[in-house]
Amino acid sequence: MPVEGGAQVFFEILDILGRGARLRCPCCGHGRLFRTRFRIHDHCLACGERFEREPGQWFGVIYINLGLSGILPAGGYLFLDAFTALPASQVLGLLLPLAALGPFLFFRLATGLWTSIIFLGEGLYIQWPNR
């Protein structure tokens, strides 16, 4: 029986992280996180959950964004180095613009994931819904 309960918690955690990756409210999964490309809503329009608990909460987004922005060029370099005969200077010429654009490309995803992580840590205001 404890295995079943552990599996249920694991799948609920995956569901909450998936909601963040889809840029939805981690609590209800219905409300959108962003009102514009780079502006997040103050609260969920569906369930009323507040997304920002305190100033400085979004600092963790920087770390997630940096990680995502670094993985793509590093993985691309390893892939191109292993499977192509391009010299390192050409590979870097291809991947440096990608590394420079990475923080802009991954901002929304990083914010969604961080909001879900904050919710998992019970850092948002309302209780988890009973399912």
N, C-alpha and C positions, 0 to 999 in steps of 0.2 A: 504493500500500500504506500509506503513512503516514496518509492520510486515513481509511482504515478503522480503524486503530489509534486515531486521535484521536477518531473517532466512538464507538468502544467505550468509551474513557475518559469521554467526555462523558455517555454513557448510564449508565455506572456511577455517576458523580457524581449524576446525576438520581435514580437508584435509591436511593442512600444518603440523599439529602435527602428523598425520598418516604417512606422508612422512618421517618425522624425525624418527618415530618408525620403519619404514621399512628401515632406514639407506640410504635414498635417499636425493637428494638436495631438500631443502624446497621451492626453487623458481620454478624449472621446474618439479621435481619429477622423472627425468630420470637418472641423474648422481649419481654415488655412492659416499658416504661420505668417506669411508675407502679404502685405498689402500692395507693395511695389517691388521692383527688382531687388532693392537693398534695404527696404524698411519693413520691420516686423510689426505685427499688430501688438497692442498692449495686452490684449486678452483674446481668448477664443470667442469667436462670434457665435459658436454653436452651444458651448457649455459654460462659458464665462471664466474659464481658467485663466489666471494671470500668467503671462510668460516671463516677465521680468520681476524677480523677487526683490533684488537689491542692486544698487549701482555696482558695477564691476563684475557682475555675474557672467557677462559675455566674454571674459578674459580667456576662458577655456576654449572658445571658438577658435582663437588664434592658434592654439596648439593642434587642434584637429585639422584646421585648414593648412597649417604648415606641414603636417604629416602627409595629408593627401597630396599637397602640391609637390612634395619631395619624392613620394613613392612613384608617381607617374614618370618623371624624367629619369629617375634611377633605374626603374624597371625597363623603360624604353632603351636606355643605354645598354643595359645587360642583354636585352633581347637583340638589339641591332648589332652589338659586338659579337654575339654568339652566332647569329644567322645571316649576317651580311659581311661583305668584304670592304665596307666603307672605312676610310681612315677615321681616327678618333676626332680629328678637327671637323670633319663633315657631320659626324654624329652629334657632336656638341653644337654645331651650327643649327642642326634641326631641333635639338631638344632645349636649347637655352630660351628661345621664345616661348616654348610650352611652359617652362619653369617660371618665366616672368608672368605669364597669363594665369597660371595655376591658382593663385589666391583669389582672383576674380571669378574663375570658373567654379571653384569649390566653395565659395562663401555661403551660398544658400544651403548646400548639403551639410557643411560643417555646423551651421547654425541649427539646422533641424536635428542633427545627431546630438549636439550639445544640449538642446532643449529636452530631448528624450532622456539623456543621462541625468540632467537635473531632476526631471520628474521621477526617474527610477530611485534617485537618492532622497525622494520625498521632499524635494526642495521647493515644490510649487505649493499653492495654497489649499486646494481642496483634496478630499480623500479620493482614493482610487475608486473607480466604479465597481460595484459588486456584479460579477458575472456568474 
